[in-house]
Amino acid sequence: MLANVIGMIALGFILLGLLTRSGLLIPLPLLSGVASAGLAYQLGSGPVVVTLDAVAVVLGAGAYLWALRLRTRRQRPDPMPVTRRVIASITGVGDNPQSVALSPDGRSAYVGANDSGTLAVVDLDIREVRALVPVGRGAADLLVLPGGERVLVAIVKLLGGRLVIVDPAAGQVTGTVAEVRQPRGMAASPDGRSVYVTSMADHKLWRLDARTLEVTGSATVGKRPVSVAASPDGAKLYVANFWSDSVSVLDAATLETTATFPTRGPGNLALDGRGERLYVTGVDGTLGTFDTATGQPAGAPAKGDSEGGLAVANGFCYVADPWAGMVRVYEADRLYWRDELVLGGRAPIALAVGPDGLLYVAGQAGRLDVVRPEQPSGG
């Protein structure tokens, strides 16, 4: 009887962990499930009870891996002091931000917050939140559509998700794209005619008309595609396949796979300005780079503590490291360490680089920090 009670507690924690997506609650079913299975064995319970408790362990492990791979769990706080290069902090951008995107003119920022299910529209001229648009819990990735008049928000859920269209000027949702299930990574073609969206449920890359958002093509890629990047000339697409431990290279015109790069648990992707180097964050916290012409690694990967947002600009790679509470800065050509922008308990997880060279960093503290990457004179 006692083993059954503990088993039910384990299943309760699993459900609570899935509903809250809390990094603190999800590991508990692992401990309670193991304890209940062991206790059932010691008390001489039958195989049915032991089997049920074993299921609790499996479900608990699955819940933990799901949260880890979707990167929606909260990060631990860090007491380190904040770098003096934070020149502004904008609060009220939502609970547990997961993504940041900028308008084409660099005057607005958009922040997708997972727990509050909102898209924050931020006026960067006055550095205030202009609107907080409800889009649904699970807001993950963002894409500002060509022209800047609409924003796509990928809503990620365990058994569903959807692609939401937002009019940021009006501050409201105007529709959804029904064809794409469990959307995640998004990118626009350089000519502004097409939008590419990965589907984690179908293991596909979808191509949409950027104006009408109607489907114009699709391709099967690796398992659990989580991000996509388009080459500067628009000829190639790169898709990170998390479960397949690979990056697929596709011909943008035909959507046919032309090559595959092996890499462990790829997450975020970014290209340099010439499209010669592809940068990939890994589940083990590394930052790797590939020569896009040969598909071979272009040097030893840089080591970090956790996988966060990635941006490449002005000859540097910026990687958000929420567990360490900082943004790591590397020289893009050889991945040499250059700097660390310490943000401490703000736990940076998403970032974008503005046309003025400033970094816009969203963290678990629910704020958008404006950071000057270079050291100010005299400091």
C-alpha positions in Angstrom: 0.0 0.0 0.0 2.8 2.4 1.0 4.6 1.7 -2.3 1.4 2.5 -4.2 1.0 5.8 -2.4 4.6 6.8 -3.2 4.0 5.8 -6.8 1.0 8.1 -7.0 3.1 10.9 -5.5 5.7 10.3 -8.3 3.0 10.5 -11.0 1.6 13.6 -9.4 5.0 15.3 -9.5 5.3 14.3 -13.2 2.0 16.0 -14.0 2.9 19.1 -12.0 6.3 19.3 -13.7 4.7 19.1 -17.1 2.1 21.7 -16.3 4.6 24.2 -14.8 7.7 23.3 -16.9 9.7 23.9 -13.7 13.3 22.7 -13.6 12.9 22.1 -9.9 9.8 19.9 -10.0 10.6 17.7 -13.0 13.6 15.8 -11.4 11.5 14.8 -8.4 9.6 12.0 -10.1 13.0 10.4 -10.8 13.8 10.2 -7.0 10.3 9.3 -5.9 9.9 6.7 -8.7 13.1 5.0 -7.8 12.3 5.1 -4.1 8.8 3.6 -4.6 10.1 0.9 -6.9 12.7 -0.1 -4.3 10.2 0.0 -1.5 7.8 -2.1 -3.4 10.5 -4.7 -3.9 11.4 -4.7 -0.2 7.8 -5.0 0.9 7.2 -8.0 -1.4 4.8 -6.2 -3.7 3.7 -8.0 -6.8 5.2 -7.4 -10.3 2.3 -5.1 -11.2 3.2 -2.6 -8.5 6.9 -2.7 -9.4 6.0 -2.2 -13.1 3.8 0.8 -12.3 6.6 2.3 -10.3 9.0 1.6 -13.1 6.7 3.5 -15.4 6.9 6.4 -13.0 10.6 6.5 -13.4 10.5 6.3 -17.1 7.9 9.1 -17.3 9.9 11.2 -14.9 13.0 10.8 -17.0 11.0 11.6 -20.1 9.6 14.8 -18.6 13.1 15.9 -17.5 14.6 15.3 -21.0 11.7 17.0 -22.6 12.2 20.1 -20.5 16.0 20.0 -21.1 15.7 19.7 -24.8 13.1 22.5 -25.2 15.2 24.7 -22.9 12.1 26.0 -21.1 13.1 25.2 -17.6 14.2 28.0 -15.3 17.9 28.6 -14.8 19.6 28.8 -11.4 20.4 32.3 -10.1 24.0 33.4 -10.0 25.2 35.9 -7.4 28.0 37.4 -9.5 28.1 41.2 -10.0 26.6 42.6 -13.2 28.9 44.0 -15.8 29.1 47.8 -15.9 28.4 47.6 -19.6 24.7 47.2 -19.1 23.5 50.6 -20.1 19.8 50.0 -19.6 17.4 47.4 -18.2 13.8 47.2 -19.4 11.5 45.4 -17.0 8.1 43.9 -17.6 8.9 41.9 -20.8 7.2 38.7 -19.5 7.9 35.7 -17.3 10.7 33.4 -18.5 11.7 35.0 -21.8 13.0 32.6 -24.4 13.6 34.7 -27.5 14.4 38.2 -28.7 14.0 39.7 -32.2 14.5 43.3 -33.5 12.6 45.3 -36.1 14.4 46.0 -39.4 15.0 49.6 -38.4 16.3 48.6 -34.9 13.8 50.8 -33.1 11.7 48.0 -31.7 12.5 44.8 -29.9 10.2 41.8 -29.4 10.5 39.4 -26.5 8.7 36.0 -26.4 8.0 34.8 -22.8 7.3 31.2 -22.2 5.6 31.2 -18.8 3.4 34.3 -19.2 2.6 33.4 -22.8 3.2 36.9 -24.1 5.0 38.9 -26.8 6.4 42.1 -25.4 6.7 45.0 -27.9 9.5 47.2 -26.7 10.1 50.8 -27.9 13.9 51.1 -27.9 13.9 54.8 -28.4 12.4 55.4 -24.9 13.3 51.8 -23.7 9.9 51.0 -22.4 7.4 48.1 -23.0 4.7 49.5 -25.4 2.5 46.4 -25.4 2.3 43.0 -23.9 0.4 40.8 -26.4 -1.1 37.5 -25.1 -0.1 34.7 -27.5 -0.4 31.6 -25.4 1.8 29.8 -22.9 4.9 28.2 -24.5 6.1 31.1 -26.5 9.5 30.1 -27.8 11.0 31.5 -31.0 10.2 34.7 -32.9 10.6 35.9 -36.5 10.0 39.5 -37.6 8.5 39.1 -41.1 10.0 41.1 -44.0 8.8 44.7 -43.8 8.5 44.5 -40.0 4.7 44.8 -39.9 4.1 41.3 -38.5 5.8 38.9 -36.1 5.6 35.1 -36.1 5.6 33.4 -32.7 6.3 29.7 -32.3 4.2 28.3 -29.5 5.9 25.1 -28.2 3.8 22.5 -26.3 4.4 18.8 -25.5 1.6 17.5 -27.7 0.9 20.4 -29.9 1.9 24.0 -30.4 1.0 26.5 -33.2 2.4 29.4 -35.2 0.8 32.7 -34.2 0.7 35.9 -36.3 1.0 39.1 -34.4 0.4 42.7 -35.5 2.8 44.6 -33.1 1.5 48.0 -34.0 -2.1 47.0 -33.1 -0.9 44.8 -30.2 -3.0 41.8 -31.1 -3.0 38.4 -32.6 -4.3 38.4 -36.2 -4.2 34.7 -37.0 -2.3 31.4 -37.0 -0.6 29.1 -39.5 -2.4 25.8 -39.1 -0.2 23.6 -41.3 2.9 23.7 -39.2 2.7 21.4 -36.1 5.0 22.0 -33.1 6.8 24.9 -34.8 10.2 25.9 -33.5 13.0 27.5 -35.5 12.3 30.2 -38.1 14.2 32.2 -40.7 13.4 34.5 -43.7 15.1 34.3 -47.1 17.4 37.2 -47.8 15.1 38.5 -50.6 12.2 38.6 -48.2 10.0 36.3 -50.3 10.0 33.2 -48.2 9.8 32.1 -44.6 11.2 28.8 -43.3 9.8 27.0 -40.2 10.9 23.8 -38.6 8.3 21.3 -37.4 9.4 19.2 -34.5 6.4 16.9 -34.7 6.7 16.1 -38.4 10.5 16.3 -38.6 10.0 18.7 -41.5 11.1 22.1 -42.8 8.2 24.2 -44.2 8.5 27.0 -46.7 5.8 29.7 -46.5 5.1 32.7 -48.8 6.3 35.7 -46.7 3.3 37.8 -47.8 0.4 35.4 -47.6 2.0 32.8 -45.2 0.6 30.0 -47.4 2.7 26.8 -47.7 4.8 26.7 -50.8 6.8 23.6 -50.0 8.2 21.2 -47.4 11.0 18.8 -46.9 11.7 16.0 -44.5 14.9 16.6 -42.5 16.4 14.9 -39.4 14.5 14.2 -36.2 13.4 17.1 -34.0 14.6 20.0 -36.1 14.9 23.0 -33.7 16.4 25.8 -35.8 17.1 26.9 -39.3 19.4 29.5 -41.0 19.5 30.8 -44.5 22.7 31.6 -46.3 23.3 35.3 -47.2 22.9 34.5 -50.9 19.7 32.6 -50.3 20.9 29.5 -52.0 21.3 27.2 -49.0 19.4 26.4 -45.8 20.8 24.8 -42.7 18.6 22.9 -40.2 19.7 21.7 -36.8 18.3 18.2 -36.0 18.5 17.8 -32.3 17.6 14.1 -32.0 19.6 13.1 -35.1 22.8 14.8 -33.9 23.2 16.5 -37.3 22.8 19.6 -39.4 21.0 19.2 -42.7 22.1 21.4 -45.7 19.3 22.0 -48.2 19.1 23.6 -51.6 16.7 26.5 -51.0 15.2 26.3 -54.5 14.4 22.6 -54.5 14.3 21.9 -50.7 16.5 18.8 -51.4 19.1 17.8 -48.8 22.5 18.1 -50.3 24.7 17.4 -47.3 24.7 16.5 -43.6 27.1 17.7 -40.9 27.4 15.5 -37.8 27.3 17.3 -34.5 26.0 16.4 -31.1 22.7 17.8 -30.0 22.7 20.9 -32.2 20.6 23.8 -31.0 21.0 27.4 -32.3 22.5 28.2 -35.7 24.2 31.3 -37.1 26.2 32.2 -40.2 28.9 34.8 -40.8 28.2 37.6 -43.2 29.7 35.8 -46.2 28.1 32.5 -45.4 31.5 30.7 -45.2 31.2 29.7 -41.5 28.3 28.0 -39.8 28.2 28.3 -36.0 26.3 25.7 -33.9 25.6 25.5 -30.2 25.4 22.0 -28.7 23.5 20.4 -25.9 26.8 19.9 -24.1 27.4 23.6 -23.9 29.9 23.8 -26.8 30.1 26.3 -29.7 31.3 24.7 -32.9 32.0 26.0 -36.3 31.9 24.4 -39.8 33.3 25.3 -43.1 30.2 25.5 -45.3 32.1 24.6 -48.4 33.5 21.3 -47.1 31.1 20.5 -44.2 34.2 20.0 -42.0 34.8 21.5 -38.5 36.7 24.8 -38.9 38.5 24.4 -35.5 38.1 23.1 -32.0 34.8 23.9 -30.4 34.6 26.5 -27.6 33.5 25.2 -24.2 30.7 26.7 -22.2 28.3 25.6 -19.4 25.0 25.6 -21.2 23.2 26.1 -24.5 21.7 29.6 -24.9 21.0 32.2 -27.6 23.6 32.7 -30.4 24.4 35.7 -32.5 27.2 36.6 -34.9 28.0 40.2 -35.8 30.9 42.5 -36.4 33.5 39.7 -36.3 32.3 38.2 -33.0 30.2 35.4 -31.7 27.9 36.0 -28.8 26.6 33.1 -26.8 24.2 33.3 -23.9 25.2 31.1 -21.0 22.4 31.1 -18.5 23.9 28.7 -16.0 27.1 30.8 -15.8 25.1 34.0 -15.8 26.9 35.6 -18.7 27.2 36.2 -22.4 30.4 34.7 -23.8 32.2 36.6 -26.5 34.5 34.9 -29.1 36.4 36.0 -32.1 34.4 34.6 -34.9 37.2 33.5 -37.2 39.0 31.1 -34.7 36.6 31.0 -31.8 39.2 32.5 -29.5 37.8 33.6 -26.2 37.5 37.4 -26.1 35.3 38.5 -23.2 32.6 37.6 -20.7 29.7 40.0 -20.1 28.5 39.0 -16.7 24.8 39.4 -16.0 24.6 37.3 -12.9 21.2 36.2 -11.6 19.6 37.7 -14.7 20.5 34.4 -16.3 20.7 35.4 -20.0 19.1 33.0 -22.4 18.2 34.9 -25.6 20.0 37.7 -27.4 20.1 39.8 -30.6 22.5 42.4 -32.0 21.2 45.7 -33.1 22.3 47.8 -36.1 24.1 50.1 -33.6 26.2 47.1 -32.3 24.4 47.0 -29.0 23.4 43.6 -27.5 19.8 43.1 -26.4 19.7 40.2 -23.9 16.6 38.7 -22.3 17.0 36.6 -19.2 15.1 34.6 -16.6 14.7 37.7 -14.4 12.1 38.9 -16.8 14.0 41.9 -18.2 15.6 43.0 -21.4 19.2 44.3 -20.8 20.9 46.6 -23.3 24.6 45.8 -23.2 27.5 47.6 -24.8 29.8 44.8 -25.9 33.1 46.8 -25.9 34.8 48.1 -22.8 33.9 51.7 -22.2 36.8 54.1 -22.3 38.5 54.5 -18.9 37.1 51.2 -17.6 
